[in-house]
Amino acid sequence: MLSNENALEIIDVSKCYQIYDNPIRRLKQFIVPNIQNRIGKVPRVYHEEFWALQDISFNLPKGETVGIVGRNGSGKSTLLQIIAGTLSPTQGIVNVHGRVAALLELGAGFNGDFTGRENVYLNGALLGLTKEEVDQRLDDILSFADIGHFIDSPVKSYSSGMMVRLAFAVQAQINPDILIVDEALAVGDAKFQAKCFARLRQLKNNGTSILFVSHATEQIITHCDKAILLNDGIIMDSGMPKNIINKYLDLLFGKSSPSNTARKNEEEYIEFSSDQEKKQSEMFTDKNDIKLISTLKIDGFETRQNYNPNEYRWGDRKAEVLDFSLLQGKDEYPIIVKNKGKLTFNFLFKFHETIFKPIFGFAIKTIDGVTIYNTNSKILGIPFVEVGCAGEIQRVTIEFPVKLYQGDYFISIGIASYDASGEVVPHDRRYDSIHITVEPTPEFLGLVNLEAMISCDKQSD
């Protein structure tokens, strides 16, 4: 039974497709099992089963936005089609409360020979609206679509951008109880996307529940209250968008368990003779005499007060980030970071295997997971390690002026390289591993201080 708090309930939904090698086997499946049943034989199966979805369960609360992410082929579109009612589940229950509007594949629900105006009425009828109800909304729909005189041209002559403008305008202006958006906004230009997201916020504030599918991770983090990760037809995880996006990125870039080499060295730590001790202590002490831990027995991050124990760490560990130091002025590991002051990070990392042309990356994100700044040694074109030899330890220093708005921010760092096919191979990525809090500032609002100058010149008496 549908809860009053939910606009949508998905209960143990599964979808199975029958895959046939050829048309003959399909025909046999239609005829032979019926005959075998009649004569008391066990029916033969001429197809293979492919389960596109298996035991999917979740709720969409009223007035909330839930994002769905997953690799191509994970079952996202199949799930949305089932919710929209264009596809029947093999098993399970879909409880829907209210009118559902869906932006699925581009051009769905449009007749190519009809004009845009005629398709507005066609779509309205499909959504259960009378002609009079469409008439009342027509001006708003045409104004939102903003395609000018093309509204009276056949839609088969439309560009993909014009098609999505009209489709979104129709679906969004009918004030649905549930709105499904499947990658449709990806083909719109920046101005139209901003217009769409403003409308989505308005719909949400008015009580519309939204299912939002996108490969744009920042959009999921920014616009969704919750996210669901689909993989191979099952819900791999669900929860806060930032955490789910981290796991989604794992799938995209091939997260693997720590390498045997790194694990074999887990019990090792760096021991030096008296002569080596002095040399290495200089190497692993930053220029401000802050000691950095260079042993694999201890994760240096965990000893620092700015460390975020809820970091998300992954990679093959053929290279590892061992420790970091943080300095602003004379303050070591400051609890509150001063605005406009320079912030200095030192990172210590070790190669467990030989890595050619390693890349060191660095990012700053808001507490909600929105990226403020992201760069790496390759983008900056800075001189870096050409070859990281097994057993070698290196230190990276990053300095930048603090021009952030007051509040909490997380630092992510990582080491990666390219394989022979040109794919990025993550070795050690530590997402949101360092937490900083920026002091209040009265000089600006937003996220970043651009230090804009405002001047005024009198032009006439």
C-alpha positions in Angstrom: 0.0 0.0 0.0 1.3 3.4 -0.9 2.5 5.6 2.0 1.1 9.1 2.2 4.6 10.3 2.4 5.8 8.8 -0.8 4.9 9.7 -4.4 6.4 6.5 -5.7 7.2 3.1 -4.2 9.2 0.5 -6.1 9.0 -3.0 -4.4 11.2 -5.9 -5.6 11.0 -4.9 -9.2 12.8 -7.2 -11.7 12.8 -7.2 -15.5 13.8 -10.3 -17.6 14.4 -10.4 -21.3 14.3 -13.6 -23.4 17.3 -13.7 -25.7 17.1 -15.9 -28.8 20.0 -16.9 -31.1 17.8 -16.8 -34.2 14.1 -16.4 -35.3 13.7 -20.2 -35.6 14.4 -20.7 -31.9 11.8 -18.0 -31.1 9.2 -19.8 -33.2 10.1 -23.1 -31.4 9.7 -21.5 -28.1 6.2 -20.4 -29.1 5.1 -23.8 -30.3 7.1 -26.7 -28.8 6.6 -26.1 -25.1 2.8 -26.1 -25.5 2.9 -29.4 -27.2 5.3 -30.9 -24.6 2.9 -29.7 -21.8 0.0 -31.5 -23.4 1.8 -34.8 -23.7 3.3 -34.6 -20.2 6.9 -33.8 -21.0 9.0 -31.1 -19.4 8.9 -28.1 -21.6 12.2 -27.3 -23.4 13.6 -23.7 -23.2 14.9 -22.2 -26.5 16.1 -18.9 -25.1 18.5 -17.5 -22.6 17.4 -15.1 -19.8 18.9 -11.7 -19.3 17.8 -9.9 -16.1 18.1 -6.2 -16.8 16.8 -5.4 -13.3 16.8 -7.6 -10.2 14.9 -6.9 -6.9 14.9 -3.1 -7.2 13.3 -1.4 -4.2 13.2 2.2 -3.2 10.9 5.1 -2.3 10.6 8.6 -3.8 9.2 10.9 -1.1 6.9 13.7 -2.1 8.7 16.9 -2.9 12.2 15.3 -3.1 14.6 14.8 -5.9 16.4 11.4 -6.3 19.3 11.0 -8.7 20.1 7.7 -10.4 23.6 7.0 -11.7 25.3 4.1 -13.2 27.3 3.0 -16.2 25.8 2.4 -19.6 23.8 -0.8 -19.5 23.3 -0.7 -15.7 19.5 -0.7 -16.1 18.7 3.0 -15.6 16.5 3.5 -18.7 14.7 0.2 -18.2 13.8 1.2 -14.7 12.6 4.6 -15.8 10.4 3.1 -18.5 8.8 0.8 -16.0 8.1 3.7 -13.7 6.7 5.7 -16.6 4.4 2.8 -17.6 5.9 2.2 -21.0 7.4 -1.1 -20.0 6.0 -3.9 -17.7 8.1 -5.5 -15.0 8.6 -9.2 -14.9 8.2 -9.2 -11.2 7.5 -6.7 -8.5 5.2 -3.8 -7.7 5.2 -0.2 -8.8 3.0 2.1 -6.8 2.5 5.6 -8.2 0.6 8.4 -6.7 -0.5 11.1 -9.1 0.4 12.1 -12.7 3.8 11.1 -14.1 5.6 13.1 -16.8 8.7 11.7 -18.3 11.5 12.9 -20.5 13.0 9.7 -21.7 14.6 9.2 -25.1 14.7 12.2 -27.3 11.6 12.6 -29.4 9.5 10.0 -27.5 5.8 10.8 -27.7 6.3 13.1 -30.7 4.9 12.5 -34.2 7.5 13.7 -36.6 5.0 14.8 -39.2 3.0 16.9 -36.8 4.0 20.5 -36.1 5.4 21.5 -32.7 2.0 23.1 -31.8 0.1 19.9 -32.7 2.6 17.8 -30.7 1.9 20.0 -27.6 -1.7 18.9 -27.8 -0.8 15.3 -28.5 1.5 15.2 -25.5 -1.0 16.9 -23.4 -3.6 14.2 -24.3 -1.1 11.4 -23.5 -0.6 13.0 -20.1 -4.4 13.1 -19.5 -5.1 16.7 -20.2 -8.1 18.0 -22.0 -7.8 20.4 -24.9 -9.1 23.2 -22.7 -6.4 22.5 -20.1 -3.7 22.5 -22.8 -5.1 25.8 -24.1 -4.7 27.3 -20.6 -1.0 26.3 -20.5 -0.1 26.9 -24.1 1.3 30.4 -23.7 3.6 29.2 -20.9 4.7 26.2 -22.9 5.6 28.2 -26.0 7.3 30.9 -23.9 9.4 28.3 -22.1 10.3 26.4 -25.3 11.3 29.7 -27.0 11.6 28.2 -30.5 9.8 31.0 -32.3 8.1 30.3 -35.6 9.4 26.7 -35.7 6.5 25.8 -33.4 4.4 25.6 -36.6 6.9 23.5 -38.5 7.0 19.6 -38.5 9.2 18.4 -35.6 11.1 16.1 -37.9 12.9 19.2 -39.0 13.9 20.2 -35.5 17.4 20.0 -34.1 18.0 17.9 -31.0 18.2 21.1 -29.0 14.8 22.3 -30.3 13.3 18.9 -29.6 14.3 18.8 -26.0 13.2 22.5 -25.5 9.7 21.6 -26.6 9.6 18.3 -24.8 10.8 19.8 -21.5 8.4 22.7 -21.8 5.4 20.4 -22.2 6.4 18.1 -19.4 7.4 20.8 -16.9 4.5 23.2 -17.5 1.7 20.6 -16.7 2.8 20.6 -13.0 3.2 16.8 -12.7 3.2 14.9 -9.4 6.3 13.0 -10.5 8.7 14.2 -13.2 11.3 11.8 -14.7 14.3 13.3 -16.5 16.6 10.9 -18.3 19.7 12.7 -19.7 17.4 15.0 -21.7 19.1 18.2 -20.6 22.5 17.1 -21.9 21.7 18.3 -25.4 20.5 21.8 -24.3 22.7 24.8 -24.3 23.9 26.4 -21.1 21.2 29.1 -20.9 18.5 26.5 -21.5 19.9 24.2 -18.9 19.9 27.0 -16.3 16.3 27.7 -17.2 15.4 24.1 -16.8 17.0 23.7 -13.4 15.3 26.9 -12.2 12.0 25.3 -13.3 12.9 22.0 -11.6 13.5 23.9 -8.3 10.2 25.6 -8.7 8.4 22.3 -9.3 10.1 20.8 -6.3 9.1 23.7 -4.1 5.5 23.1 -5.3 5.6 19.5 -4.2 6.7 17.7 -7.4 8.9 14.6 -6.9 11.7 14.3 -9.4 13.7 11.3 -10.6 16.8 12.7 -12.3 19.3 10.6 -14.3 22.5 12.2 -15.5 26.2 11.3 -16.1 27.0 14.9 -14.9 28.0 14.1 -11.4 28.0 17.7 -10.3 24.4 18.0 -11.3 23.5 15.0 -9.1 25.3 16.4 -6.1 23.9 19.9 -6.5 20.2 19.1 -7.3 19.4 15.8 -5.6 18.4 15.0 -2.0 19.4 11.3 -2.4 21.2 9.2 -5.0 21.0 5.6 -6.1 23.8 3.7 -7.8 22.7 1.0 -10.3 25.2 -1.6 -11.5 24.4 -4.7 -13.6 20.7 -4.4 -12.8 20.9 -4.1 -9.0 21.0 -1.3 -6.5 24.7 -1.2 -5.5 24.2 1.5 -3.0 22.0 4.5 -2.1 22.4 7.5 0.2 23.9 11.0 0.2 24.7 12.1 -3.3 28.3 13.0 -2.6 29.0 9.5 -1.2 27.2 7.7 -4.1 29.1 9.8 -6.7 32.4 8.7 -5.2 31.4 5.0 -5.6 30.1 5.7 -9.1 33.5 7.2 -10.0 35.1 4.0 -8.6 33.1 2.0 -11.2 34.0 4.3 -14.0 37.7 4.3 -13.4 38.0 0.6 -12.3 38.6 0.6 -8.6 40.7 -2.4 -7.6 42.0 -3.8 -4.4 45.4 -2.8 -3.2 48.2 -4.5 -5.2 50.1 -7.5 -3.8 53.3 -5.4 -3.8 51.8 -2.8 -1.6 50.3 -5.3 0.8 53.5 -7.3 0.9 55.2 -4.1 2.1 52.6 -3.4 4.7 54.7 -4.7 7.5 57.8 -2.8 6.3 58.8 0.6 7.4 61.7 2.9 6.5 64.8 2.2 8.7 67.9 4.1 8.3 71.5 4.0 9.6 72.7 7.0 11.6 74.1 8.6 8.4 71.0 7.9 6.4 68.8 9.0 9.3 70.0 12.6 9.0 69.7 12.7 5.2 66.2 11.2 5.2 65.0 13.3 8.1 65.8 16.3 6.0 64.1 14.8 3.1 60.9 14.1 5.0 60.8 17.3 7.0 59.1 20.1 5.1 60.7 23.6 4.9 58.9 24.7 8.0 60.3 21.8 10.0 57.1 19.9 10.2 57.9 16.2 10.4 56.2 13.9 7.9 55.6 10.2 8.6 57.3 7.9 6.1 56.3 4.5 7.5 53.7 2.2 6.0 52.9 1.0 9.6 51.2 4.3 10.3 48.9 6.3 8.1 50.2 9.8 8.7 46.9 11.3 7.8 45.2 9.8 10.8 47.6 11.6 13.2 46.6 15.1 11.9 43.8 17.1 13.3 42.6 18.2 9.9 42.2 14.6 8.8 38.6 13.6 7.8 38.1 10.0 9.0 35.2 9.7 6.6 37.4 10.1 3.6 36.9 7.9 0.6 40.1 6.1 -0.5 40.7 3.8 -3.4 43.3 2.8 -6.0 45.6 -0.1 -6.8 48.2 1.3 -4.2 51.1 0.9 -6.6 51.9 4.3 -5.1 50.6 5.7 -1.8 50.1 9.0 -0.2 51.6 8.6 3.3 51.2 11.9 5.1 50.6 15.6 4.7 51.5 18.8 6.5 49.4 22.0 6.5 50.7 25.5 7.3 49.4 29.0 7.2 51.9 31.6 8.4 53.3 30.1 11.6 50.2 28.0 12.3 50.6 24.3 11.9 47.5 22.4 11.0 45.2 25.4 11.7 41.7 24.7 12.9 40.5 28.0 11.4 42.0 29.1 8.1 42.4 32.8 7.6 41.0 34.4 4.4 43.6 36.0 2.1 46.5 34.1 3.8 48.6 31.7 1.9 48.0 28.0 2.6 50.8 25.5 2.1 50.4 21.7 1.8 53.2 19.1 1.7 52.3 15.6 0.7 54.6 12.6 1.1 54.1 9.6 -1.1 55.9 6.4 -1.9 56.1 4.2 -5.1 55.7 0.5 -4.5 56.2 -0.3 -8.2 57.9 1.6 -11.0 55.5 4.0 -12.5 56.1 6.1 -15.6 55.1 9.7 -15.7 52.9 9.7 -12.6 50.3 12.5 -12.2 49.6 14.2 -8.9 46.1 15.7 -8.5 44.5 18.1 -6.1 40.9 19.3 -5.6 38.9 21.5 -3.2 35.2 20.8 -2.7 32.4 22.2 -0.7 30.8 20.2 2.1 28.1 19.3 -0.5 30.7 17.9 -2.9 30.7 20.8 -5.4 34.2 21.2 -6.9 35.7 24.7 -6.3 39.1 23.9 -7.9 40.6 20.9 -9.4 44.0 20.6 -11.1 46.9 18.2 -11.5 50.6 18.2 -12.5 49.8 17.3 -16.1 47.2 20.2 -16.5 49.7 22.7 -15.0 52.5 21.4 -17.1 54.9 21.5 -14.2 58.2 19.5 -14.0 57.3 16.3 -12.1 58.7 12.8 -11.6 59.4 11.2 -15.0 59.8 7.8 -13.5 58.7 6.8 -10.0 61.0 3.9 -9.0 59.9 1.2 -6.7 60.8 2.1 -3.1 61.3 5.8 -3.9 59.7 8.5 -1.7 58.8 11.9 -3.0 57.3 15.1 -1.6 54.9 17.4 -3.3 54.3 21.0 -2.2 51.1 23.0 -3.1 50.6 26.6 -2.2 47.7 28.9 -2.9 46.1 32.0 -1.5 42.8 31.5 0.4 40.0 33.3 -1.3 37.1 31.1 -0.2 33.9 32.1 1.4 33.5 31.2 5.1 32.6 27.6 5.9 33.9 24.1 5.6 35.8 22.6 2.7 37.4 19.3 1.9 40.7 18.6 0.1 41.1 15.6 -2.2 44.5 14.4 -3.5 45.6 11.5 -5.6 48.3 9.8 -7.7 47.5 8.3 -11.1 49.2 7.4 -14.4 48.2 6.4 -17.9 48.4 2.8 -19.1 49.4 1.7 -22.6 46.0 2.3 -24.0 45.8 5.8 -22.6 43.4 5.0 -19.8 43.8 6.7 -16.4 45.0 4.2 -13.7 44.3 5.5 -10.2 47.0 4.4 -7.7 45.9 6.2 -4.6 42.9 8.6 -4.5 42.0 10.1 -1.1 38.7 11.9 -1.6 37.7 14.5 1.0 40.7 13.4 3.2 41.5 16.9 4.6 39.0 19.2 6.3 39.6 22.9 6.6 37.3 25.7 8.0 37.6 29.2 6.5 37.0 32.1 8.9 34.0 34.5 8.3 34.5 37.3 5.9 32.3 40.3 5.3 33.7 41.2 1.9 31.7 39.0 -0.5 29.1 36.3 -0.9 29.2 33.2 -3.0 32.1 30.7 -3.0 35.2 32.4 -4.2 36.5 36.0 -3.8 37.3 37.3 -7.3 38.6 40.6 -5.7 36.4 42.5 -8.1 36.9 46.3 -8.2 33.9 48.7 -8.4 34.4 52.2 -9.5 32.1 55.1 -10.5 32.9 58.1 -12.7 30.6 61.1 -13.1 29.6 61.4 -16.7 27.6 64.6 -16.6 26.7 67.6 -14.4 
